[in-house]
Amino acid sequence: MSSSDYSRVERAIRFLADHAEEQPSLERVAEEVGLSPFHFQRLFQRWAGVSPKRFLQVLTLAEAKRMLAESRSLLEVSHAVGLSGPGRLHDLFLRLERMTPGEYKAQAEGLMIHWGVAETSFGPALFAALDRGLCGLAFLQDEGLDGALAELRARWPGARLERGEALIRPYAEAFEARMRHGVGQPLSLVLKGTPFQLRTWEALLRVPPGQAVSYRDLATLSGAPGAMRAVGTAVGQNPIAWLIPCHRVIQATGALGQYHWGAPRKQAILAFERARTA
């Protein structure tokens, strides 16, 4: 990228940050840096890894979260960040944060998460679900059930956890069908994380079964080339084992590397997938 390109992107980022509450259009920002909307969109995407619209959404979300932490009303926050009303704020939170503004403000207070343990092809696993989808899946490790539940509570502070084997059984059965046969009922996932984490997990879903990518390749796939360390951290914080296939990320040398649920299990899963797709 030339120095003039960098200067334009830097000016655009500064302009978006300074005028986020105005929700400037693509055409307005492109005019500010002296480019056509088409060329500006391509330049910004190449440099930042996300579109100008997504970058503005992230800025808006960050400011909304700051204001919600100050106990301001949803109406006040939505207008302060340049949105037409609580409905658009609600949509923004669901799109980027996978929870409503009210749920974020309450730190998941009042949400009910049902959980249960089920056997899988790779050992017992903790399944956790909200009424709208699976929000956690963890193979049990040396720390056992207590360790897996502690991680679940840390991700969903304020939520009420209740054991319900019957309620999570459909998720466990659909998971096992997908693992054994590659097909099964559609599974709705509820992911809570930073925009960068969500982007990394979405990129993982594009890695085909039986294949593996390096952290560098995954960083490029997620639109953040060069951010290998941050991508590695996001991979390690994946809350849903196997369905979000963090096991398909290996070191550039070909070494398997670490896996949240144990390197031997990672090796077994990769071998299983390669045999099935051979």
Sequence and secondary structure as in RCSB ss.txt:
>XXXX:A:sequence
MSSSDYSRVERAIRFLADHAEEQPSLERVAEEVGLSPFHFQRLFQRWAGVSPKRFLQVLTLAEAKRMLAESRSLL
EVSHAVGLSGPGRLHDLFLRLERMTPGEYKAQAEGLMIHWGVAETSFGPALFAALDRGLCGLAFLQDEGLDGALA
ELRARWPGARLERGEALIRPYAEAFEARMRHGVGQPLSLVLKGTPFQLRTWEALLRVPPGQAVSYRDLATLSGAP
GAMRAVGTAVGQNPIAWLIPCHRVIQATGALGQYHWGAPRKQAILAFERARTA
>XXXX:A:secstr
  HHHHHHHHHHHHHHHHTGGG   HHHHHHHHT  HHHHHHHHHHHHSS HHHHHHHHHHHHHHHHHTTT  HH
HHHHHTT SSHHHHHHHHHHHTSS HHHHHTTTTT EEEEEEEEETTEEEEEEEETTEEEEEEE  TTHHHHHHH
HHHHHSTT EEEE HHHHHHHHHHHHHHHHHS  S   B   S HHHHHHHHHHTTS TT  EEHHHHHHHTT T
T HHHHHHHHHT SBTTTS GGGEE TTS     TT HHHHHHHHHHHHHHH 
